[in-house]
């Protein structure tokens, strides 16, 4: 009887050890071979992290059979300020970053061609053009220190202001936040006091009166609660006053350290198709916050064609000045401008 009990206990112990071993093996099987850290400046609930970056990370995890895990660090959780993101990925502080080239004025001059006023039409087409021109002139120039995964732009920029803005003259004396060097130059030439700052700083700046207005697409206004801070929103019909460009970039050494099959997973989820999808998604995400502002009773100003013509005339010197500056610096601004418009038109058909 005692021997029987001992045998049973021995069997149970062996079974328990086997179960522990199997559980350990299962855990090891589920553990990622590669863990990458993605750093960006918006809160996780904002449209881009929620509808572009997180699905992208999930897709890479699924297509790598769980061998690649991408950890998401939103809202600058790894430290630093938004303009430092690009250097963070170059230096390996983060493995992947999503950021605006325009946060570091003058560092990525060729990207600015897509930020010129009244140039972009459809965001998906514009993002395709941005990727194509990127392959032609930027990946081995402006972005030579990183592995570029995506290049895209946001939907039509909208002026969000405390007081109504309908004409260019209404900008006189207005302290207005703009996102990039080009947009700051444009609004300064139109009479505004342009204030450059990363987008996370906008809500506090509006609430404290540091700025009177900001230009951002509708899609991010929900996360920033912009429509609660200002009550006027100036839109430009089918025309696009401005857009800003984005880059999703990976540390070059980290990418090169991956085995070929995992590089292939990253590559399959990078490039023009991904960039076009991201641009299209950003434009689609404009609708809900715009509707919310209208439901709140805010003043949605829809400019007429005649009014927009006045804005186009006022914006033209910004385009001419940029082309001349690039030409003077040996970057062929004339050719870049012509090629960008050619690609936008080709992708719009």
PLY file of the C-alpha trace (Angstrom):
ply
format ascii 1.0
element vertex 349
property float x
property float y
property float z
element edge 348
property int vertex1
property int vertex2
end_header
0.00 0.00 0.00
2.81 2.34 0.96
4.65 1.50 -2.28
1.49 2.21 -4.24
1.10 5.61 -2.55
4.77 6.38 -3.21
4.32 5.44 -6.85
1.28 7.68 -7.16
3.11 10.61 -5.56
6.12 10.06 -7.79
3.86 9.99 -10.84
2.08 13.19 -9.76
5.41 14.92 -9.16
6.72 13.88 -12.53
3.49 15.03 -14.17
3.75 18.39 -12.44
7.32 18.83 -13.59
6.30 17.88 -17.11
3.49 20.43 -17.02
5.86 23.13 -15.81
8.30 22.20 -18.54
5.61 22.32 -21.22
4.37 25.67 -19.94
7.91 27.01 -20.01
8.39 25.74 -23.56
5.11 27.31 -24.60
6.16 30.63 -23.09
9.49 30.45 -24.89
7.71 29.62 -28.13
5.50 32.68 -27.73
8.34 35.02 -26.81
9.38 37.37 -29.60
12.77 36.90 -31.24
13.02 40.66 -31.75
11.59 43.48 -29.63
11.50 46.94 -31.19
10.57 50.19 -29.46
8.44 52.70 -31.37
8.46 56.26 -30.02
6.17 59.10 -31.07
4.68 62.34 -29.77
0.89 61.86 -29.71
-1.17 60.18 -26.99
-2.13 56.59 -27.73
-5.81 57.47 -28.17
-5.13 59.96 -30.99
-6.17 58.94 -34.48
-2.73 58.18 -35.95
-1.55 55.90 -33.14
-4.96 54.23 -32.91
-5.77 53.81 -36.60
-2.37 53.62 -38.31
0.52 52.80 -36.00
-1.15 50.20 -33.76
-2.71 48.23 -36.65
0.68 48.36 -38.39
2.42 46.97 -35.32
-0.21 44.25 -34.94
0.14 43.28 -38.60
3.90 42.91 -38.31
3.50 40.77 -35.18
0.98 38.53 -36.97
2.95 38.20 -40.20
6.13 37.37 -38.30
4.26 34.68 -36.32
4.95 36.64 -33.16
8.71 36.78 -33.74
8.66 40.58 -33.94
7.14 42.52 -31.06
6.88 46.29 -31.37
6.45 48.08 -28.06
4.62 51.38 -28.40
5.80 54.41 -26.42
3.37 57.28 -27.16
3.47 60.87 -25.92
7.28 60.97 -25.66
7.35 58.30 -22.94
11.00 57.49 -23.69
11.92 61.08 -22.90
12.99 64.09 -24.88
10.95 66.50 -26.97
9.27 65.91 -30.34
12.01 67.69 -32.35
14.50 65.17 -30.89
12.71 62.09 -32.24
14.68 61.84 -35.47
18.01 61.92 -33.67
16.69 59.34 -31.22
16.18 56.83 -34.02
19.52 57.69 -35.62
21.28 57.18 -32.29
19.32 54.05 -31.34
17.51 55.54 -28.34
14.40 54.27 -30.13
14.27 51.59 -32.82
11.43 53.24 -34.76
10.01 56.77 -34.61
7.10 58.56 -36.21
7.66 62.30 -36.53
7.47 65.43 -38.68
10.58 66.37 -40.63
9.33 69.94 -40.19
10.03 69.82 -36.46
13.69 70.41 -37.32
13.54 73.35 -39.76
15.93 73.22 -42.68
17.20 69.71 -41.98
14.99 67.98 -44.56
14.63 70.64 -47.27
13.31 68.39 -50.04
10.29 67.28 -47.96
9.15 70.91 -47.83
8.08 70.80 -51.46
4.90 68.99 -50.37
4.20 71.55 -47.64
3.98 74.46 -50.07
0.53 76.12 -50.00
-2.25 75.00 -52.31
-0.15 72.19 -53.77
-1.61 68.99 -52.36
-5.03 67.80 -53.51
-5.95 64.27 -52.46
-4.05 63.01 -49.41
-3.67 59.45 -50.69
-2.35 60.68 -54.04
-0.08 63.17 -52.31
1.36 60.49 -50.05
2.11 58.27 -53.05
3.85 61.21 -54.72
5.81 61.90 -51.53
7.06 58.30 -51.41
7.97 58.32 -55.10
9.87 61.59 -54.90
11.40 60.28 -51.69
12.80 57.29 -53.57
14.11 59.59 -56.29
15.72 62.31 -54.17
15.31 61.91 -50.40
16.06 58.41 -49.13
19.76 58.71 -49.91
19.91 62.43 -49.10
17.61 63.85 -46.41
16.98 60.45 -44.81
20.31 58.75 -45.48
20.93 57.98 -41.77
17.79 55.86 -41.27
15.74 53.08 -42.84
12.58 54.83 -44.06
9.43 52.75 -43.63
6.78 55.26 -44.64
6.32 58.81 -45.93
2.91 60.43 -45.89
1.00 63.63 -45.22
-2.11 64.64 -43.34
-5.42 65.88 -44.68
-6.25 69.51 -45.45
-4.97 71.97 -42.89
-7.66 74.00 -41.11
-7.33 77.30 -39.24
-8.74 76.97 -35.71
-9.07 80.39 -34.07
-10.58 82.29 -31.18
-11.87 85.01 -33.52
-13.29 84.31 -37.00
-10.77 84.33 -39.84
-12.16 84.68 -43.36
-9.76 86.94 -45.22
-5.99 87.19 -45.21
-6.38 90.58 -43.54
-8.02 88.88 -40.57
-4.62 87.36 -39.75
-3.06 90.72 -38.91
-1.64 90.54 -35.40
-2.97 87.03 -34.75
-0.55 84.84 -32.80
-0.82 81.65 -34.82
0.89 78.31 -34.28
2.14 76.66 -37.46
3.91 73.30 -37.71
6.78 73.81 -40.16
9.24 76.34 -41.54
7.23 76.73 -44.75
3.91 77.30 -42.98
5.52 79.74 -40.56
6.94 81.69 -43.50
3.57 81.72 -45.24
1.56 82.97 -42.26
4.21 85.53 -41.36
4.04 86.93 -44.90
0.26 87.13 -44.52
0.50 89.31 -41.41
0.21 86.80 -38.58
2.68 86.44 -35.77
3.76 82.89 -36.51
4.71 80.75 -33.53
6.43 77.43 -34.12
5.78 74.67 -31.61
5.19 70.90 -31.58
1.57 69.90 -31.56
1.44 68.55 -27.96
2.06 72.11 -26.73
-0.96 73.56 -28.55
-3.74 73.04 -25.95
-1.85 74.77 -23.14
-0.70 77.56 -25.47
-4.31 78.21 -26.52
-5.68 78.08 -22.98
-3.03 80.47 -21.66
-3.30 82.91 -24.56
0.21 82.27 -25.83
-1.43 81.78 -29.23
-4.78 82.90 -30.63
-5.04 80.28 -33.36
-3.46 77.14 -34.73
-3.40 75.32 -38.04
-3.85 71.55 -37.80
-5.97 68.97 -39.62
-9.31 68.01 -38.13
-8.17 64.48 -37.22
-6.01 65.55 -34.29
-8.42 68.11 -32.83
-10.29 65.46 -30.87
-7.22 64.34 -28.94
-6.15 67.95 -28.35
-9.69 69.14 -27.48
-9.13 72.07 -29.83
-12.83 72.56 -30.51
-13.37 73.20 -26.81
-10.62 75.83 -26.71
-11.58 77.79 -29.83
-14.92 78.17 -31.59
-13.98 79.14 -35.15
-12.69 76.82 -37.86
-11.75 78.08 -41.34
-11.92 75.55 -44.18
-10.96 75.90 -47.84
-13.43 73.75 -49.75
-11.73 71.42 -52.20
-8.49 73.36 -51.97
-5.74 72.61 -49.47
-4.17 75.60 -47.73
-1.28 73.46 -46.53
-0.29 70.01 -45.35
2.58 68.68 -43.25
4.74 65.68 -44.03
5.57 62.72 -41.79
8.20 60.01 -41.72
8.15 56.59 -40.07
11.81 55.65 -39.73
13.82 52.77 -38.28
17.34 52.69 -36.92
19.53 51.48 -39.77
21.73 49.15 -37.72
18.70 47.62 -36.00
17.11 46.88 -39.36
20.32 45.39 -40.75
20.65 43.15 -37.67
17.40 41.36 -38.48
17.46 37.98 -40.23
16.38 38.14 -43.86
12.95 36.64 -43.26
12.12 39.29 -40.64
13.50 42.05 -42.83
11.06 40.77 -45.45
8.15 41.23 -43.02
9.19 44.82 -42.33
9.68 45.49 -46.04
6.27 44.03 -46.91
4.68 46.55 -44.55
6.69 49.54 -45.74
6.85 51.65 -48.87
4.38 53.35 -51.17
1.30 51.23 -50.48
1.69 51.63 -46.74
2.34 55.37 -47.13
-0.75 55.78 -49.31
-2.88 53.87 -46.81
-1.62 56.05 -43.94
-2.33 59.27 -45.82
-5.79 58.07 -46.80
-6.52 57.07 -43.20
-5.48 60.45 -41.84
-7.84 62.17 -44.25
-10.66 59.78 -43.34
-10.12 60.53 -39.67
-10.92 64.21 -40.30
-14.66 63.54 -40.57
-15.62 62.67 -36.97
-13.89 65.60 -35.21
-15.25 68.02 -37.82
-18.77 66.72 -37.20
-18.23 66.99 -33.46
-17.22 70.65 -33.73
-20.37 71.34 -35.74
-22.52 69.51 -33.18
-20.99 71.67 -30.45
-22.29 74.73 -32.30
-18.87 76.00 -33.33
-18.54 78.36 -36.27
-17.45 76.32 -39.32
-16.32 78.91 -41.89
-16.47 77.57 -45.44
-14.69 80.00 -47.73
-16.05 80.75 -51.17
-14.02 80.33 -54.35
-13.55 84.10 -54.54
-12.28 84.23 -50.96
-9.92 81.31 -51.60
-8.53 83.13 -54.65
-7.38 85.91 -52.33
-5.60 83.38 -50.10
-3.92 81.78 -53.11
-2.62 85.14 -54.29
-1.26 85.88 -50.81
0.40 82.45 -50.62
2.11 82.60 -54.02
5.17 84.55 -52.78
5.90 81.77 -50.27
6.14 79.28 -53.13
8.34 81.57 -55.21
10.63 82.29 -52.26
11.04 78.59 -51.45
11.89 77.67 -55.05
14.41 80.50 -55.27
15.99 79.51 -51.93
16.37 75.87 -52.97
17.79 76.87 -56.36
20.29 79.15 -54.66
21.32 76.32 -52.32
21.90 73.96 -55.22
18.87 71.76 -54.51
16.99 72.46 -57.76
13.85 73.91 -56.23
12.43 74.48 -59.70
12.83 70.81 -60.60
11.58 69.55 -57.24
8.46 71.70 -57.46
7.72 70.60 -61.02
8.30 66.92 -60.23
6.16 67.02 -57.07
3.23 68.54 -58.94
3.70 66.03 -61.79
3.59 63.09 -59.37
0.59 64.48 -57.46
-1.33 64.88 -60.71
-0.33 61.43 -61.98
-1.48 59.75 -58.79
-4.73 61.74 -58.72
-5.92 60.30 -62.04
0 1
1 2
2 3
3 4
4 5
5 6
6 7
7 8
8 9
9 10
10 11
11 12
12 13
13 14
14 15
15 16
16 17
17 18
18 19
19 20
20 21
21 22
22 23
23 24
24 25
25 26
26 27
27 28
28 29
29 30
30 31
31 32
32 33
33 34
34 35
35 36
36 37
37 38
38 39
39 40
40 41
41 42
42 43
43 44
44 45
45 46
46 47
47 48
48 49
49 50
50 51
51 52
52 53
53 54
54 55
55 56
56 57
57 58
58 59
59 60
60 61
61 62
62 63
63 64
64 65
65 66
66 67
67 68
68 69
69 70
70 71
71 72
72 73
73 74
74 75
75 76
76 77
77 78
78 79
79 80
80 81
81 82
82 83
83 84
84 85
85 86
86 87
87 88
88 89
89 90
90 91
91 92
92 93
93 94
94 95
95 96
96 97
97 98
98 99
99 100
100 101
101 102
102 103
103 104
104 105
105 106
106 107
107 108
108 109
109 110
110 111
111 112
112 113
113 114
114 115
115 116
116 117
117 118
118 119
119 120
120 121
121 122
122 123
123 124
124 125
125 126
126 127
127 128
128 129
129 130
130 131
131 132
132 133
133 134
134 135
135 136
136 137
137 138
138 139
139 140
140 141
141 142
142 143
143 144
144 145
145 146
146 147
147 148
148 149
149 150
150 151
151 152
152 153
153 154
154 155
155 156
156 157
157 158
158 159
159 160
160 161
161 162
162 163
163 164
164 165
165 166
166 167
167 168
168 169
169 170
170 171
171 172
172 173
173 174
174 175
175 176
176 177
177 178
178 179
179 180
180 181
181 182
182 183
183 184
184 185
185 186
186 187
187 188
188 189
189 190
190 191
191 192
192 193
193 194
194 195
195 196
196 197
197 198
198 199
199 200
200 201
201 202
202 203
203 204
204 205
205 206
206 207
207 208
208 209
209 210
210 211
211 212
212 213
213 214
214 215
215 216
216 217
217 218
218 219
219 220
220 221
221 222
222 223
223 224
224 225
225 226
226 227
227 228
228 229
229 230
230 231
231 232
232 233
233 234
234 235
235 236
236 237
237 238
238 239
239 240
240 241
241 242
242 243
243 244
244 245
245 246
246 247
247 248
248 249
249 250
250 251
251 252
252 253
253 254
254 255
255 256
256 257
257 258
258 259
259 260
260 261
261 262
262 263
263 264
264 265
265 266
266 267
267 268
268 269
269 270
270 271
271 272
272 273
273 274
274 275
275 276
276 277
277 278
278 279
279 280
280 281
281 282
282 283
283 284
284 285
285 286
286 287
287 288
288 289
289 290
290 291
291 292
292 293
293 294
294 295
295 296
296 297
297 298
298 299
299 300
300 301
301 302
302 303
303 304
304 305
305 306
306 307
307 308
308 309
309 310
310 311
311 312
312 313
313 314
314 315
315 316
316 317
317 318
318 319
319 320
320 321
321 322
322 323
323 324
324 325
325 326
326 327
327 328
328 329
329 330
330 331
331 332
332 333
333 334
334 335
335 336
336 337
337 338
338 339
339 340
340 341
341 342
342 343
343 344
344 345
345 346
346 347
347 348
